[in-house]
Amino acid sequence: MNSAPYSDRQLDSERQVVVTGLGVISPIGRNTEEFWEALAAGRSGISSFPLNGNPEACAGEIGDFSGRIQDIGDLEEKLRKAVRKALKVMSRETQLGVAAAQQAFADSRLADDEPDRSRIGVCFGAGYVAMMPEDFLSGVNACKDEQDSFEFDRWGTQGIPQIEPLWLLKCLPNMAACYAAIFNELRGPNNSITQGEAAANLAVAEARRIIQDGEADAMVVGGTGNNILPCSLMHTMMDQDVAPGGPEPATVCRPFDRGRTGSVAGEGAAALILEERSAAIRRGARIYAEILGAGSSCVVNQSRVPDGAQALVNAMQATLRSAAVSPEAIGHVHAHGLSSHRCDIDEAVAIRRVFGDRANTLPVVAAKSNVGNSGAGGGAIELVASILAMDRGHLFPVLNYEEPDPECPLAPVTSSDVDAGGSFLNLSVSPQGQASCVAMRSAA
Amino acid sequence: MSRRVVITGVGCVTPLGATTESVWQGLTEGRSGIGPLTLFDASQFPVKIAAEVRDWSLADVGENPSRWEHCPRQTTFALGAGIKAATMACIPDGRIDPARLGVYLGCGEAFEDFPRFIRSICDASGAGEFESANFTETALRIFDPDAEREYLPNTPVSHLAALLNAQGPNANCIAACVSSAQAVGEAARLIRHGDADVMLAGGAHSTIHPFGVTGFHRLSALSTRNEAPSTAIRPFDRERDGFVIGEGAAIFVMEELEHARGRGAEIWAEFTGYGSAQDAYRITDTHPQGEGTSIAIQRALDNAQLNSDEINYINAHGSGTVLNDKVETLAIKRVFGEQAYRIPISSSKSMLGHSTTACGAIELAVCLMTIRHGVVPPTINYTTPDPECDLDYVPNVARESPCRHVLSESIGFGGQNAAVIVSRFDERAPGRVATRRAA
């Protein structure tokens, strides 16, 4: 069977999709200006963090985000009240996602135009929202016997009544997308993609298809994640090679560097507003970038071993095909850049396979070196970083890239004066062998 | 759009069986799949009933269960339904390019191991004060990494991709109880856009777990008719008091029409419409006038290029809560007007329970069968009409009713709404000869 010819896929090329708003909440900045400034200056947001009793452990924590109304940014008065109340029953990752979405929505100034909000939707990447042990303390205590042992038989009658009525909602990954819609009265299509680190690119791709189909005029997209709360951390440490840490936290996350020892857990969220291009132009919107194409893949071999390299190759090739762009035309690559031994090698192999010898000089950036791995939030944060780089004209350094690893023959950027080029690919891959890719070009 | 999407395979694992025939038989006989909750000791729980999948294992589809022993129940259901659907559609098929075969599911979140979670809390509260770091330390010691890895919602799609060498688009979505409806709808969209030729799409979930009962009970969502399980879930009935937690999976092989013809694949039905919409009201309650629900239904109709009077049957979300059934009735009236009184509507949840993220897909499978058999299944336990729910819910007894275009709707926590339409396969695309609505 042949693949569908180009002409079928260009069906919807009359409706192009552009980016008209950005928002980011990360360990190096709680808005796009702070974030960009820190990236350009090569600043790290990774700090010492008490993981599992290891004194040298570190993580990308957003220390000054407490999930209160002040952290959500500028809001109209009527919205402040609803948001303040709702924050109390949100998980941290939902709070981060909501904050990023509000920023992006405000940045787009879409609301100024009095749009038809039934034609604005949301598609957000979210992770496995971990349960908070704190939510169970009083329930557990209520079930203890005289010897201070927990009695399961008591849970139904004594424990359950201690649980907050809305507890379950807190644990649902679709809450960021739902709150973004509720707060801004957005009745368009609404979905949450739960594909680990590959989620945000998938959300962008899906939202783009929805706009191309004419089922929405604009979509709030992005991703949010937290890998440092207890249950999330447990999953991260079981699932990935997390670096043991070191005396200098800022040096621990070292994508593609020969001395890398593993990934760094983090938290964060970012959001983008996608809009149909001619409508954006008509309302005089600031256009940051245009989406050229997207693709995804999952490759796992017969022995159930994920093949991240092949998945990334497939995702990139599908993206370039759908964008009708050749690898030579891509300005830079925003790598997944996890900083784990295996994953970085897989990624380098994949980039080499697609770009050939050009991989020797193709600029590669990796924002995880500054902020760690925030699960579904990472892909969105990386999109924002690359869009800002194209907007400002130059890239930002991959932190701690000091000694090239022969197994990762790439060209990571190490300064702040490398041209960002007019287009980029954003790469993401999950430990389960799922890769996603988005291609964007600058608005200029 | 020039590309049409048809369904060439179906697999399901439900409380009424793991074949479409057994599920259909159960539904048309009005048999309840709800019984006592046996998956954990619920004797001291406020809710002691559930719709459980019984007497089933992965051996049913030729897989060695021990190969998947660390997987939570919903993953095994997803694998079972997926393998069955693929087998029916003769996949693997050497003529399919692996990069053009993808997987998109709405598999729900798994719950943490209850005893280990509690133990980690207890160990971390040793001195009276809870220490987060102690919790993590204990958890890392006592939780089983092989099991924990399988709890992530993106693992079922990864496993299915592995089993079928499906290297194409791969995604999982969670949008509460509309998840698998949206997975199916978005998979169809991927095919229409030319990003794939074949997609396995559907969903799986199980909330029959101490945390599941805890959470839903605190939301006052569950029926507490423990003494008479088969009568507990009573959609649209005046005495309804909530839903019954359930589990299951349904997965479809969705395929581009010409591609299916080229392979000689059997066509079950055509996937003709999909709509998604948000209530944008409150996180806890459905919009009182069914705003998002009616928008989603209208979007699906527009997508299918059908008029509302062309729908022959509605498979309702019908969860059996006081609010849902009332609002859903209102939404149907808003879209269909007087026609609402003439369309048979039923809730399969009355017999299958509520499988949360999986219900959209399972109920879509029911819709396929209504088209195939020209019979609509009943809403059982309907004994006392509610003046606020005054439509034809096919009370208690299945009925012959030719079905050409069938609508399934789903409503989820957080204001989620999705509607899908499947149609008897016709060489002509549906809607082309129907009168268009004025723009």
Boltz contact constraints between the chains, C-beta under 6 A:
constraints:
  - contact:
      token1: [A, 1]
      token2: [B, 95]
      max_distance: 6.0
  - contact:
      token1: [A, 3]
      token2: [B, 100]
      max_distance: 6.0
  - contact:
      token1: [A, 4]
      token2: [B, 194]
      max_distance: 6.0
  - contact:
      token1: [A, 8]
      token2: [B, 194]
      max_distance: 6.0
  - contact:
      token1: [A, 9]
      token2: [B, 194]
      max_distance: 6.0
  - contact:
      token1: [A, 50]
      token2: [B, 133]
      max_distance: 6.0
  - contact:
      token1: [A, 52]
      token2: [B, 136]
      max_distance: 6.0
  - contact:
      token1: [A, 52]
      token2: [B, 137]
      max_distance: 6.0
  - contact:
      token1: [A, 53]
      token2: [B, 137]
      max_distance: 6.0
  - contact:
      token1: [A, 128]
      token2: [B, 152]
      max_distance: 6.0
  - contact:
      token1: [A, 131]
      token2: [B, 112]
      max_distance: 6.0
  - contact:
      token1: [A, 133]
      token2: [B, 121]
      max_distance: 6.0
  - contact:
      token1: [A, 133]
      token2: [B, 135]
      max_distance: 6.0
  - contact:
      token1: [A, 136]
      token2: [B, 121]
      max_distance: 6.0
  - contact:
      token1: [A, 137]
      token2: [B, 130]
      max_distance: 6.0
  - contact:
      token1: [A, 140]
      token2: [B, 121]
      max_distance: 6.0
  - contact:
      token1: [A, 150]
      token2: [B, 118]
      max_distance: 6.0
  - contact:
      token1: [A, 150]
      token2: [B, 122]
      max_distance: 6.0
  - contact:
      token1: [A, 153]
      token2: [B, 44]
      max_distance: 6.0
  - contact:
      token1: [A, 156]
      token2: [B, 44]
      max_distance: 6.0
  - contact:
      token1: [A, 156]
      token2: [B, 45]
      max_distance: 6.0
  - contact:
      token1: [A, 157]
      token2: [B, 44]
      max_distance: 6.0
  - contact:
      token1: [A, 160]
      token2: [B, 214]
      max_distance: 6.0
  - contact:
      token1: [A, 163]
      token2: [B, 214]
      max_distance: 6.0
  - contact:
      token1: [A, 163]
      token2: [B, 218]
      max_distance: 6.0
  - contact:
      token1: [A, 165]
      token2: [B, 218]
      max_distance: 6.0
  - contact:
      token1: [A, 167]
      token2: [B, 218]
      max_distance: 6.0
  - contact:
      token1: [A, 168]
      token2: [B, 215]
      max_distance: 6.0
  - contact:
      token1: [A, 173]
      token2: [B, 174]
      max_distance: 6.0
  - contact:
      token1: [A, 174]
      token2: [B, 174]
      max_distance: 6.0
  - contact:
      token1: [A, 174]
      token2: [B, 175]
      max_distance: 6.0
  - contact:
      token1: [A, 174]
      token2: [B, 176]
      max_distance: 6.0
  - contact:
      token1: [A, 174]
      token2: [B, 414]
      max_distance: 6.0
  - contact:
      token1: [A, 178]
      token2: [B, 414]
      max_distance: 6.0
  - contact:
      token1: [A, 178]
      token2: [B, 415]
      max_distance: 6.0
  - contact:
      token1: [A, 181]
      token2: [B, 278]
      max_distance: 6.0
  - contact:
      token1: [A, 181]
      token2: [B, 280]
      max_distance: 6.0
  - contact:
      token1: [A, 182]
      token2: [B, 280]
      max_distance: 6.0
  - contact:
      token1: [A, 185]
      token2: [B, 280]
      max_distance: 6.0
  - contact:
      token1: [A, 186]
      token2: [B, 280]
      max_distance: 6.0
  - contact:
      token1: [A, 187]
      token2: [B, 277]
      max_distance: 6.0
  - contact:
      token1: [A, 187]
      token2: [B, 278]
      max_distance: 6.0
  - contact:
      token1: [A, 187]
      token2: [B, 280]
      max_distance: 6.0
  - contact:
      token1: [A, 187]
      token2: [B, 295]
      max_distance: 6.0
  - contact:
      token1: [A, 189]
      token2: [B, 276]
      max_distance: 6.0
  - contact:
      token1: [A, 190]
      token2: [B, 278]
      max_distance: 6.0
  - contact:
      token1: [A, 191]
      token2: [B, 173]
      max_distance: 6.0
  - contact:
      token1: [A, 191]
      token2: [B, 175]
      max_distance: 6.0
  - contact:
      token1: [A, 191]
      token2: [B, 182]
      max_distance: 6.0
  - contact:
      token1: [A, 192]
      token2: [B, 174]
      max_distance: 6.0
  - contact:
      token1: [A, 192]
      token2: [B, 175]
      max_distance: 6.0
  - contact:
      token1: [A, 193]
      token2: [B, 171]
      max_distance: 6.0
  - contact:
      token1: [A, 193]
      token2: [B, 173]
      max_distance: 6.0
  - contact:
      token1: [A, 194]
      token2: [B, 153]
      max_distance: 6.0
  - contact:
      token1: [A, 194]
      token2: [B, 172]
      max_distance: 6.0
  - contact:
      token1: [A, 194]
      token2: [B, 174]
      max_distance: 6.0
  - contact:
      token1: [A, 195]
      token2: [B, 154]
      max_distance: 6.0
  - contact:
      token1: [A, 195]
      token2: [B, 171]
      max_distance: 6.0
  - contact:
      token1: [A, 195]
      token2: [B, 172]
      max_distance: 6.0
  - contact:
      token1: [A, 196]
      token2: [B, 154]
      max_distance: 6.0
  - contact:
      token1: [A, 202]
      token2: [B, 171]
      max_distance: 6.0
  - contact:
      token1: [A, 206]
      token2: [B, 186]
      max_distance: 6.0
  - contact:
      token1: [A, 209]
      token2: [B, 189]
      max_distance: 6.0
  - contact:
      token1: [A, 209]
      token2: [B, 193]
      max_distance: 6.0
  - contact:
      token1: [A, 230]
      token2: [B, 132]
      max_distance: 6.0
  - contact:
      token1: [A, 230]
      token2: [B, 135]
      max_distance: 6.0
  - contact:
      token1: [A, 230]
      token2: [B, 136]
      max_distance: 6.0
  - contact:
      token1: [A, 233]
      token2: [B, 136]
      max_distance: 6.0
  - contact:
      token1: [A, 234]
      token2: [B, 139]
      max_distance: 6.0
  - contact:
      token1: [A, 234]
      token2: [B, 140]
      max_distance: 6.0
  - contact:
      token1: [A, 235]
      token2: [B, 148]
      max_distance: 6.0
  - contact:
      token1: [A, 238]
      token2: [B, 145]
      max_distance: 6.0
  - contact:
      token1: [A, 238]
      token2: [B, 148]
      max_distance: 6.0
  - contact:
      token1: [A, 239]
      token2: [B, 149]
      max_distance: 6.0
  - contact:
      token1: [A, 296]
      token2: [B, 169]
      max_distance: 6.0
  - contact:
      token1: [A, 296]
      token2: [B, 170]
      max_distance: 6.0
  - contact:
      token1: [A, 297]
      token2: [B, 167]
      max_distance: 6.0
  - contact:
      token1: [A, 298]
      token2: [B, 158]
      max_distance: 6.0
  - contact:
      token1: [A, 298]
      token2: [B, 161]
      max_distance: 6.0
  - contact:
      token1: [A, 298]
      token2: [B, 170]
      max_distance: 6.0
  - contact:
      token1: [A, 299]
      token2: [B, 167]
      max_distance: 6.0
  - contact:
      token1: [A, 300]
      token2: [B, 158]
      max_distance: 6.0
  - contact:
      token1: [A, 300]
      token2: [B, 161]
      max_distance: 6.0
  - contact:
      token1: [A, 300]
      token2: [B, 162]
      max_distance: 6.0
  - contact:
      token1: [A, 304]
      token2: [B, 162]
      max_distance: 6.0
  - contact:
      token1: [A, 314]
      token2: [B, 99]
      max_distance: 6.0
  - contact:
      token1: [A, 314]
      token2: [B, 167]
      max_distance: 6.0
  - contact:
      token1: [A, 432]
      token2: [B, 154]
      max_distance: 6.0
  - contact:
      token1: [A, 432]
      token2: [B, 155]
      max_distance: 6.0
  - contact:
      token1: [A, 432]
      token2: [B, 158]
      max_distance: 6.0
  - contact:
      token1: [A, 433]
      token2: [B, 158]
      max_distance: 6.0
  - contact:
      token1: [A, 434]
      token2: [B, 170]
      max_distance: 6.0
